């Protein structure tokens, strides 16, 4: 009987703890969602002689992904125009929530900004077929590429989806965002690379 009371108390404590954690997660998620854009170059540094130096730029690392027909595509193929590089999967709810904004931005700016929507194609949970069916059903028109070798995901450490990088026309990473971003944050990132 005593063991049952202890078990009931432990279960109730766990329920209260999980309920509190869930509420806190939702509140913090709403407070910080959509605005987690981090600049790669946060400012100038000071050299040994006290002079202000330009911040060190971070060169985007090349990778290989595949188009719907299985043809190789390289990030370096797109250097020369600003690039919005987004890692996503069709099963990812936060990815789904931001995709309409990416599609709208692509429709408006696709001539001037390269949008590279990189699907984290693991061959099990996410396949080329599942991802391309999702894109077609949603009516998205942005360019989709498939990272079936996980080379791009590993290169950019995009283990949490979605992850977005903003790369300028010279091929330098200007900013990144982990997690879903809203329309305003997407535009801020584009403004950083389009100038």
C-alpha positions, 0 to 999 in steps of 0.5 A, spaced: 500 500 500 505 504 501 509 503 495 502 504 491 502 511 494 509 513 493 508 511 485 502 515 485 505 521 488 511 520 483 506 519 477 503 526 479 509 529 480 512 527 473 505 529 470 506 536 473 513 537 471 511 535 464 505 539 464 509 545 466 515 544 461 510 544 456 507 550 457 514 553 458 516 551 451 510 554 448 511 560 451 518 561 450 517 558 443 512 564 441 516 569 444 523 567 440 520 564 434 521 567 427 527 571 429 533 567 430 537 570 425 544 570 427 549 575 423 556 571 421 560 578 421 558 581 428 563 587 427 570 589 426 575 587 430 581 590 433 588 589 431 594 588 435 596 595 434 589 598 436 587 599 429 580 597 427 580 591 422 575 589 417 571 583 420 573 576 417 569 573 412 566 566 412 567 563 405 561 558 404 563 551 403 561 548 397 557 541 396 554 537 392 546 535 391 542 532 386 536 535 382 530 531 381 533 527 375 539 525 379 544 530 376 549 533 380 548 540 383 554 544 386 553 550 391 559 553 387 554 553 381 550 559 384 555 564 386 555 570 383 548 572 385 546 572 393 543 565 395 538 563 400 540 556 402 534 552 406 535 545 409 528 542 410 524 536 410 517 534 408 515 531 415 518 537 419 512 541 421 517 548 422 519 547 415 512 546 413 510 553 416 516 557 413 515 554 406 509 559 403 514 565 405 520 562 402 515 560 395 512 568 395 519 571 396 522 566 390 516 568 386 518 575 387 525 575 387 527 569 384 531 573 378 535 576 383 536 572 389 538 564 388 533 560 392 536 553 394 531 549 398 535 543 400 531 537 402 535 532 407 533 526 403 535 520 408 532 515 404 528 512 409 524 518 413 525 522 407 525 520 400 526 524 393 519 521 392 516 523 398 519 530 398 517 531 391 510 529 392 510 534 398 512 540 393 508 538 388 502 538 392 503 544 395 504 548 389 511 550 391 515 553 385 522 554 388 528 550 386 528 543 390 535 539 391 536 533 394 541 531 399 541 524 398 548 523 400 548 528 406 554 532 404 550 538 404 547 537 411 554 535 414 558 540 411 553 546 414 551 542 420 544 542 419 542 537 424 536 541 426 531 542 421 529 547 418 536 551 418 537 557 413 543 560 411 544 567 407 550 567 402 552 574 399 554 574 391 561 573 393 560 567 396 560 569 403 556 567 409 552 573 412 547 570 416 544 564 419 537 562 422 536 555 426 529 553 426 523 556 422 523 563 420 517 568 419 517 573 413 520 579 416 526 575 418 527 572 411 526 579 408 532 581 413 536 576 411 535 577 404 536 585 405 543 583 408 545 579 402 542 583 396 545 590 398 
